[in-house]
């Protein structure tokens, strides 16, 4: 299954702090072999801004590290098809 993660879910999942929805937690913690999680560049921009303002505990570089160290996560540009 393919999923587009929202910013709050990304932050809370990668930083392992705060709560995410029950269904989202179930999906993220019990991945299937064919699961793919997309992360929008808009979410990455939000993470950068929030991190620079010290409003979240994870940095953009830590986010990229989590993405790059897994075969589950992919960044995606925002296109009209995705919107």
RADA-V184187 format. One record per residue. N is the residue number from 1. RES is the residue in one small letter. NEAR is the number of other C-alpha atoms within 12 Angstrom. Layout:
# RADA-V184187
n = {N/N}
res = {RES/RES}
near = {NEAR/NEAR}
This chain:
# RADA-V184187
n = {1/2/3/4/5/6/7/8/9/10/11/12/13/14/15/16/17/18/19/20/21/22/23/24/25/26/27/28/29/30/31/32/33/34/35/36/37/38/39/40/41/42/43/44/45/46/47/48/49/50/51/52/53/54/55/56/57/58/59/60/61/62/63/64/65/66/67/68/69/70/71/72/73/74/75/76/77/78/79/80/81/82/83}
res = {x/x/x/x/x/x/x/x/x/x/x/x/x/x/x/x/x/x/x/x/x/x/x/x/x/x/x/x/x/x/x/x/x/x/x/x/x/x/x/x/x/x/x/x/x/x/x/x/x/x/x/x/x/x/x/x/x/x/x/x/x/x/x/x/x/x/x/x/x/x/x/x/x/x/x/x/x/x/x/x/x/x/x}
near = {14/18/24/30/32/24/28/27/29/42/34/24/27/33/23/20/15/16/18/24/18/12/12/22/20/14/24/28/17/14/19/15/12/13/20/23/28/28/34/26/24/22/28/32/22/25/34/25/18/20/22/16/13/13/15/26/24/31/26/28/18/21/34/25/17/24/26/15/13/16/18/27/28/26/28/22/18/17/10/6/7/13/10}
